[in-house]
Amino acid sequence: MNPEAAKLIGAGLATIALGGVGAGIGNIFGQYVAASVRNPSAAPKVFGNVLLGFALTEAVALYALVIAMLILFVF
């Protein structure tokens, strides 16, 4: 196999995680909106946890992009 083709395939595989990240972020905020509609008084208390979940989920996307860039430009 051509090394350039292998690099492109590896970078593409590394970015598959971005689909899961998009679904995860949508799930986090969708569930937050549903919960805040049911109990509006608890929404401000939970919002910190929502942002923490968003940050941790977004970190997975950043790690996937870093790995893809490492595969493309370093190896």
C-alpha atoms as an extended CHARMM CRD file, in Angstrom:
* protein
*
        75  EXT
         1         1  MET       CA              0.0000000000        0.0000000000        0.0000000000  PROA      1               0.0000000000
         2         2  ASN       CA              1.1570000000        3.4940000000       -0.7920000000  PROA      2               0.0000000000
         3         3  PRO       CA              2.2490000000        5.3180000000        2.4280000000  PROA      3               0.0000000000
         4         4  GLU       CA              0.4090000000        8.4920000000        1.3940000000  PROA      4               0.0000000000
         5         5  ALA       CA             -2.8120000000        6.5520000000        0.9270000000  PROA      5               0.0000000000
         6         6  ALA       CA             -2.3420000000        4.8850000000        4.3170000000  PROA      6               0.0000000000
         7         7  LYS       CA             -1.8870000000        8.3010000000        5.9470000000  PROA      7               0.0000000000
         8         8  LEU       CA             -5.0980000000        9.6000000000        4.4090000000  PROA      8               0.0000000000
         9         9  ILE       CA             -7.0310000000        6.5040000000        5.4330000000  PROA      9               0.0000000000
        10        10  GLY       CA             -5.6620000000        6.7180000000        8.9800000000  PROA      10              0.0000000000
        11        11  ALA       CA             -6.5570000000       10.3950000000        9.2800000000  PROA      11              0.0000000000
        12        12  GLY       CA            -10.0530000000        9.6590000000        8.0160000000  PROA      12              0.0000000000
        13        13  LEU       CA            -10.4760000000        6.8820000000       10.5470000000  PROA      13              0.0000000000
        14        14  ALA       CA             -9.2700000000        9.1790000000       13.3320000000  PROA      14              0.0000000000
        15        15  THR       CA            -11.9890000000       11.6820000000       12.5170000000  PROA      15              0.0000000000
        16        16  ILE       CA            -14.8160000000        9.1380000000       12.8030000000  PROA      16              0.0000000000
        17        17  ALA       CA            -15.0050000000       10.1540000000       16.4610000000  PROA      17              0.0000000000
        18        18  LEU       CA            -16.3920000000       13.5250000000       15.3770000000  PROA      18              0.0000000000
        19        19  GLY       CA            -19.7020000000       11.9170000000       14.4760000000  PROA      19              0.0000000000
        20        20  GLY       CA            -20.0360000000       10.5550000000       17.9830000000  PROA      20              0.0000000000
        21        21  VAL       CA            -19.0890000000       13.9080000000       19.4340000000  PROA      21              0.0000000000
        22        22  GLY       CA            -21.8090000000       15.6560000000       17.4590000000  PROA      22              0.0000000000
        23        23  ALA       CA            -24.3820000000       13.1410000000       18.6360000000  PROA      23              0.0000000000
        24        24  GLY       CA            -23.1550000000       13.4470000000       22.2170000000  PROA      24              0.0000000000
        25        25  ILE       CA            -23.3410000000       17.2300000000       22.2800000000  PROA      25              0.0000000000
        26        26  GLY       CA            -26.8060000000       17.1460000000       20.7530000000  PROA      26              0.0000000000
        27        27  ASN       CA            -27.8920000000       14.6240000000       23.3550000000  PROA      27              0.0000000000
        28        28  ILE       CA            -26.4860000000       16.6980000000       26.2290000000  PROA      28              0.0000000000
        29        29  PHE       CA            -28.2370000000       19.9000000000       25.2460000000  PROA      29              0.0000000000
        30        30  GLY       CA            -31.4260000000       18.1510000000       24.1340000000  PROA      30              0.0000000000
        31        31  GLN       CA            -31.7740000000       16.4510000000       27.4870000000  PROA      31              0.0000000000
        32        32  TYR       CA            -30.9910000000       19.7240000000       29.2760000000  PROA      32              0.0000000000
        33        33  VAL       CA            -33.7410000000       21.5500000000       27.3880000000  PROA      33              0.0000000000
        34        34  ALA       CA            -36.2190000000       18.7560000000       28.0970000000  PROA      34              0.0000000000
        35        35  ALA       CA            -35.3280000000       18.7630000000       31.7920000000  PROA      35              0.0000000000
        36        36  SER       CA            -35.4600000000       22.5450000000       32.0900000000  PROA      36              0.0000000000
        37        37  VAL       CA            -38.9450000000       22.5900000000       30.5390000000  PROA      37              0.0000000000
        38        38  ARG       CA            -40.1310000000       20.0420000000       33.0870000000  PROA      38              0.0000000000
        39        39  ASN       CA            -38.5220000000       21.7600000000       36.0820000000  PROA      39              0.0000000000
        40        40  PRO       CA            -37.4860000000       25.3670000000       35.3670000000  PROA      40              0.0000000000
        41        41  SER       CA            -36.3840000000       26.0460000000       38.9370000000  PROA      41              0.0000000000
        42        42  ALA       CA            -33.6780000000       23.3440000000       38.7330000000  PROA      42              0.0000000000
        43        43  ALA       CA            -32.2880000000       24.4890000000       35.3670000000  PROA      43              0.0000000000
        44        44  PRO       CA            -29.7110000000       26.9850000000       36.7390000000  PROA      44              0.0000000000
        45        45  LYS       CA            -28.4140000000       24.3840000000       39.1910000000  PROA      45              0.0000000000
        46        46  VAL       CA            -27.8450000000       21.8170000000       36.4360000000  PROA      46              0.0000000000
        47        47  PHE       CA            -26.3600000000       24.1790000000       33.8590000000  PROA      47              0.0000000000
        48        48  GLY       CA            -22.8370000000       23.8670000000       35.3150000000  PROA      48              0.0000000000
        49        49  ASN       CA            -22.9590000000       20.1200000000       34.8450000000  PROA      49              0.0000000000
        50        50  VAL       CA            -24.1990000000       20.6430000000       31.2830000000  PROA      50              0.0000000000
        51        51  LEU       CA            -21.2070000000       22.8330000000       30.4940000000  PROA      51              0.0000000000
        52        52  LEU       CA            -18.8440000000       20.3080000000       32.0730000000  PROA      52              0.0000000000
        53        53  GLY       CA            -20.3320000000       17.5290000000       29.9460000000  PROA      53              0.0000000000
        54        54  PHE       CA            -20.0520000000       19.7260000000       26.8520000000  PROA      54              0.0000000000
        55        55  ALA       CA            -16.3980000000       20.5040000000       27.5850000000  PROA      55              0.0000000000
        56        56  LEU       CA            -15.4830000000       16.8710000000       28.1350000000  PROA      56              0.0000000000
        57        57  THR       CA            -17.3100000000       15.7900000000       25.0030000000  PROA      57              0.0000000000
        58        58  GLU       CA            -15.6710000000       18.5460000000       22.9710000000  PROA      58              0.0000000000
        59        59  ALA       CA            -12.2730000000       17.4350000000       24.2850000000  PROA      59              0.0000000000
        60        60  VAL       CA            -12.7640000000       14.1210000000       22.5020000000  PROA      60              0.0000000000
        61        61  ALA       CA            -13.2550000000       16.0220000000       19.2380000000  PROA      61              0.0000000000
        62        62  LEU       CA            -10.0940000000       18.0300000000       19.7980000000  PROA      62              0.0000000000
        63        63  TYR       CA             -8.1010000000       14.8790000000       20.5530000000  PROA      63              0.0000000000
        64        64  ALA       CA             -9.4190000000       13.2540000000       17.3720000000  PROA      64              0.0000000000
        65        65  LEU       CA             -8.4110000000       16.2670000000       15.2970000000  PROA      65              0.0000000000
        66        66  VAL       CA             -4.9590000000       16.3670000000       16.8860000000  PROA      66              0.0000000000
        67        67  ILE       CA             -4.4310000000       12.6980000000       16.1000000000  PROA      67              0.0000000000
        68        68  ALA       CA             -5.5800000000       13.2330000000       12.5140000000  PROA      68              0.0000000000
        69        69  MET       CA             -3.1800000000       16.1560000000       12.0760000000  PROA      69              0.0000000000
        70        70  LEU       CA             -0.3440000000       14.1590000000       13.6030000000  PROA      70              0.0000000000
        71        71  ILE       CA             -0.9910000000       11.3200000000       11.1700000000  PROA      71              0.0000000000
        72        72  LEU       CA             -1.1220000000       13.6790000000        8.1980000000  PROA      72              0.0000000000
        73        73  PHE       CA              1.7840000000       15.9880000000        8.9140000000  PROA      73              0.0000000000
        74        74  VAL       CA              4.1920000000       14.2550000000       11.3050000000  PROA      74              0.0000000000
        75        75  PHE       CA              4.3170000000       10.6090000000       10.3310000000  PROA      75              0.0000000000
